[in-house]
Each structure stands twice: as structure tokens, then as C-alpha cells.
Amino acid sequence: MYRLETLLPEIDAAMSEGRAIARIPDLTLEDAHRLFAALHARRLTRGEKTVGRKIGFTNRTIWAEYGVHAPNWGYMTDRSVFELAAVGTVPLRHFAEPRIEPEIVFGISETPSPDMDDAALMRCIGWVAHGFEIVHSIFPNWKFTPAETVAANALHGALLIGPRQGIVDRRERWLKDLATFGIALYRNGNLADRGRAESVLGGPVSALRHLVQLLAADDVNPPLAEGEIVTTGTLTRALPIATGEKWRTELTGIALEGIVISFS
């Protein structure tokens, strides 16, 4: 067993307290998946509840920057998912080197299956929202191996969900728009980055399909279920954030408004 007894509490504490730990460069993906599952079980034991999954590294334009070549995923619990409207300024003290990711968020209304195409998957989505995921790296300077990101729950810190839009009567239009829309991200009123839906594995619905297929081949973690929330990966680069900053987005080509968040 790969130092599981030592690494598990160390990673758990570092992620909870927002502090760095030493790199684990010889960690294998197999051992990382064992650590990841044990970390989530540890959180459930202390009272957290699973509310959904985050998909990480779906934006292929940033793979080279981080040295990864495939998406991963992590759990989200009731301690890390919030409605943006109910949150004031977001304190950063519990995040290690935090970064912001503007994303598309889905509410799963029916259990999806791995043989579904994107059109069929749309029938499993009850609502769509735009949100910000806060990601953080317990490994210094955002340097890590793919296995280390798996062990750290795909770098998930928090998800802030904007207004939810029902899609029951307009799924065909939403499917088209979700694959083609654009986004601009602003820091303190200045343009920080732009992104396109297709950068996220061809679009957020395609990213969801990838997750469903990954989970179908997973003999440890359960498949997606009705009622779960899925956030589908950053539409722009993941950019560093700092106290005192105000970030906002503008979306074009989709029936979603931009959102605003401030940090303290």
C-alpha cells in the first residue's frame, strides 16, 4: 500500500486548510485512485454529503500548460457547493494558490447511460447554469503529475452556481448553443481571457458524456444519479485570484447571463 495511512490525512488537512504539501512525484494513477476514494469516504464519515461531480481538465487548450493529456473528475459535497446569489464576497484563506474557472453547470434530472449521444443526454439534464469553480493546488506553484491531481480530488475547491435555467421545452436549441457559445472573463473591469464552448471537449454536453463513460468503467465509484450536479470544466484559462478582486463574465450565443464574484 502506497503510504496511504500517511498521505490520506496529510492531503485531507492540506485541502481543508488551504496549504501546500510536498510533491508525490512517484505516485501512480492506481494508488492515486485509491487515495481519492479513501479521501471521499473520509469526508462522508465526518458528515459531508455528496451533491455531484466536477470534471477537470476538459479544456484541451490548457493541457500543455499543466502537463496533462486527459480529463479527470472529483466529488463535490454540500460543504463546497453554493448558490452564488446567497454568497457575499468569497474568502480565499482556505484555498491553496486559488484560481477561477468559469464553467457550465448541469442539474441531472434522469440517470444517464454510457451509450447515449449528446441529444439523448440532454433529456437527462433538468437545468443549466453558469457558475464559477474555485480550484486550488496543494502542490506548490501548480506543478503536479496527473496522478497527484487525482489524489487531490481533481483540485476542486468550491463551486458557486448562478441562476438556473430550465430547458425542458427547448432542449434542441440548448444543445446547439451549448456547443457554440463564447465567453469573456474580466478581472476588475479588464479583459482577462476569452473562451469558446468547443474547447471543452467539443462542448459541455460532450464533457458530460465523457464523464458518464468514465464512470461506467469505474468499479469503485458509483455512476451519476438523478439529482446530482455536474460542473463541466473551465471555458477559459484557470487564472490566479487574489483578495480584493472582482471578476465577471459576459456570454454570447446562449441564453445565460454573465455572473459576478468578489474575493476577500
ABEGO torsion letter per residue (X at the ends): XBGAAAAAAAAAAAAAAGBBBBBBAABBAAAAAAAAAAAAAAAAAAGBBBAEBBBBGABAAAAAAAGBABBBBBBBBAAABBBAAABBBBBAAABBGBBBBBBBBBBBABBBBAABBAAAAAAABABBBBBBBBBBBABBGGBBBAAAAAAAGGGBABBBBBBBBBAAAAAAAAAAAAAABBBBBBBGGBBABBBBAAABGGEAAAAAAAAAAAAAABAABBBBBBGBBBBAEBABBBBBBBBGBBBBBBBBGBBBBBBBBBBX
